[in-house]
Amino acid sequence: MLASVTSLFGVFLGGGLSFLVQRTTQRSAERVEVTRQTSARAAARRDERVAVIREFIAQAQAAERAAIHRPDNWDSDEWYPAAQSSMDSLWVAERTIHVLCAPSLHAPARAYAEALNHVVWQERTGTPVWEYLEPSRLAFLNAARQGVDDPA
């Protein structure tokens, strides 16, 4: 009888230990999977922010080109539609930054877009376009450098 009880106890102990090992392994695998998914999600969001920033920079460059090449006659058949299109694209890119990036990046992007809007549509002062835009452009680019890795 003692041998049967000892044998039965050994089976329960072995089964319990086996269960604990399997449960621990399963939990460990689940934690690894959650960590992997979190890292993948963070990388995808970072890539998305980089793409949005790149698009904003491209649209800002197009708007800056429109401002530099603005003719004295604003009703130019070629310039006005191109300038309108570039500014529309710039505002879309700015709003996309607002949606996908941190507020610390959106504020400089908004300031840069407003400065671009000013040089495209407002009367010019004696300041060259690039000199007028330089402070807001640099503020945006510095914020973008930091904003790429900031979680939004």
Long-range contacts (C-beta under 8 A, 24 or more apart in sequence): 42-151, 45-151, 45-152, 46-148, 46-149, 48-100, 49-100, 49-101, 49-147, 49-148, 49-152, 50-148, 52-93, 52-96, 52-97, 52-100, 52-101, 53-97, 53-101, 53-105, 53-144, 53-147, 53-148, 55-93, 55-96, 56-90, 56-93, 56-94, 56-96, 56-97, 56-109, 57-144, 59-86, 59-89, 59-90, 59-92, 59-93, 60-90, 60-93, 60-112, 60-113, 60-116, 60-137, 60-140, 62-86, 62-89, 62-90, 63-87, 63-90, 63-116, 63-117, 63-120, 64-116, 64-119, 64-129, 64-130, 64-133, 66-120, 67-116, 67-119, 67-120, 67-129, 68-129, 68-130, 70-120, 83-120, 86-120, 87-116, 87-117, 87-120, 87-121, 90-116, 90-117, 100-152, 101-147, 101-150, 101-152, 102-147, 102-150, 102-151, 102-152, 104-143, 104-146, 104-147, 104-150, 105-140, 105-143, 105-144, 105-146, 105-147, 105-150, 107-143, 108-136, 108-139, 108-140, 108-142, 108-143, 108-144, 109-140, 109-143, 109-144, 111-136, 111-139, 111-140, 112-136, 112-137, 112-139, 112-140
